[in-house]
């Protein structure tokens, strides 16, 4: 069942990434480009999960899954949200995010594995990585530090901007508000699934990835197709959709 759900999540996220890429090609908007990269990370992370569940985990497949899913995805979503709210602030946020992800990449792929990877279940970062690791005499922050900061800061940014947009749209555009609330739920779902997985619910992570991407997609579609009160198509402050002007 884990494998089937992971394949569904990977397929949905891959299609959403493709749709965002087409939108970016039409509009060349910064926030759409960044959200395309965010969902590419989501899709590749779930495909790495599929590979791990189907043929067994390797060091490369787990490190790819961990970096793309736990370190890269949420900061990229946050960068896209900031870019939509303010392109100038978004460009600054993107530079910080890219620098952060470079350090995170080296941490994830250089840190030694503290324990062997399990044969069938989904590995827990707390069981595989330490908080720090050493290169010669230098002690560096480990993958779990990058995952914790990426998840907490990125989630606060994405959810905060989505809630602000939902509140602003509540009276004039209820559909847009609901779309942003679905984006909030979609952002939180994988975190809840990861917590349940750590408590021994093995299927929780695969289910949460499937539910999370479905909610994000549904929220995006609702919010980006909502008509504004002055005849314009509007979009959620935190979504990757392209702004469109009506006649």
NORTA-V872818 format. One record per backbone hydrogen bond with DSSP energy under -1.0 kcal/mol. NH is the residue of the N-H (numbers start at 1). CO is the residue of the C=O. If there is no record, write none. Layout:
BEGIN
NH/CO  NH/CO
END
This chain:
BEGIN
5/1  6/2  7/3  8/4  9/5  10/6  11/7  12/8  13/9  14/10  15/11  16/12  17/13  18/14  19/15  20/16  21/17  22/18  23/19  24/20  25/21  26/22  27/23  28/24  33/29  34/30  35/31  36/32  37/33  38/34  39/35  40/36  41/37  42/38  43/39  44/40  45/41  46/42  47/43  48/44  49/45  50/46  51/47  52/48  53/49  54/50  55/51  56/52  62/58  63/59  64/60  65/61  66/62  67/63  68/64  69/65  70/66  71/67  72/67  73/68  76/72  77/73  78/74  79/75  80/76  81/77  82/78  83/79  84/80  85/81  86/82  90/86  91/87  92/88  93/89  94/90  95/91  96/92  97/93  98/94  99/95  100/96  101/97  102/98  103/99  104/100  105/101  106/102  107/103  108/104  109/105  110/106  111/107  114/128  127/124  128/124  129/125  133/140  135/138  138/135  140/133  142/131  146/142  147/143  148/144  149/145  150/146  151/147  152/148  153/149  154/150  155/151  156/152  157/153  158/154  159/155  160/156  161/157  162/158  163/159  164/160  165/161  166/162  167/163  168/164  169/165  173/169  177/173  178/174  179/175  180/176  181/177  182/178  183/179  184/180  185/181  186/182  187/183  188/184  189/185  192/188  193/189  194/190  195/191  196/192  197/193  198/194  200/197  201/196  202/200  204/201  207/203  208/204  209/205  210/206  211/207  212/208  213/209  214/210  215/211  216/212  217/213  218/214  219/215  220/216  221/217  222/218  223/219  224/220  225/221  228/232  231/228  234/226  239/236
END
